[in-house]
Amino acid sequence: MSSAPNIERASRWAGRGLCVVTAILWSTSGAFIKALTGESGAAWSGWQVAGARSLFAGITLLALGRLWPRRAAEAGVSVAPSRRPWLPDGRQIVLAIVYAGTLLPYVLAQTYTTTANAIFLQYTAPVYILFLSPWLLREKPKAVDLLSLPLLLVGIFVILSAELQFGHGTFGNVMALISGVGYALVMLLMRKWRNEGAEGGIALGNFLLAAIGIGVACRSPQGFVWPDLRSGAQILWLGVFQIGLAYFLFQGALRRITAVEASLLTLIEPVLCPFWAWLFIADVPPRNSIIGAAIILLTLVANTIWKARTEG
């Protein structure tokens, strides 16, 4: 009789662990993208990186979604994975459109405003999730999450404060805000359709982005740059692990914990981005990054400890 609460508690902690791994994988994008787009590297265009990464991510998600056994989080009972047809259903098409509609504005935001603006405005997604989750998912945020979010946003602001410029680049800032809303909707829909093959929708969205990104890259003056062994390995990492595997693990997390909690835990990503840049390309993080990272990590640790004590 007492085993059911223990199973549920273990499931929640597994979901939190999956979120942390997802954030770690997501955070590796900056160092690899800089290596691919830098003049001293492969000199790829941003569109080519986005397109090629999405192509490999889509293939990875399709393979994992069909070959990896899925566990449904219904009353803690395991069920056999469903063998969905290759053709997507309506929910997957909706999720694909929302996903593609999130990434495209983000690419435009990176072009028409500063990178710091684009990152900060996209990371306002948890705010929208807090407001939309009770209506769309019937999940009421916990008080500790409501208290944690302002501190987490302050931490992100401190990390990016040296580069934030809201006085210009209005179009890019608007695109970044749209990307933040889209990012929130992707999380909410992945949670809502967590046992309905949501990874298929993310795969389809990546194929849409691949077609757009590679198409734009081929028509650009620079043209499509064929990969060598080094750049090929880098783009494979971005597609297979940084996006493909990460979103598959994130879907597993959203079967176990709420969208609000998942969105807060993945804010570990901006903490780790400067670390990877320092580790791989000797880009020493500024003091603001260290202070902001400390604020985020301390807030998440306090949030987690509180939940551990209140959940028993």
Secondary structure, DSSP 8 states (H G I E B T S, - for coil): -THHHHHHHHHHHHHHHHHHHHHHHHHTHHHHHHHHHSTTTT---HHHHHHHHHHHHHHHHHHHHHHS-----BTTB--------SS--HHHHHHHHHHHHHHHHHHHHHHHS-HHHHHHHHTTHHHHHHHHHHHHT-----HHHHHHHHHHHHHHHHHHTTT---SS-HHHHHHHHHHHHHHHHHHHHHHHTTTTTHHHHHHHHHHHHHHHHHHHHHHSSS------HHHHHHHHIIIIIIIIIHHHHHHHHHTTS-HHHHHHHGGGHHHHHHHHHHHHH-----HHHHHHHHHHHHHHHHHHHHHHHH--
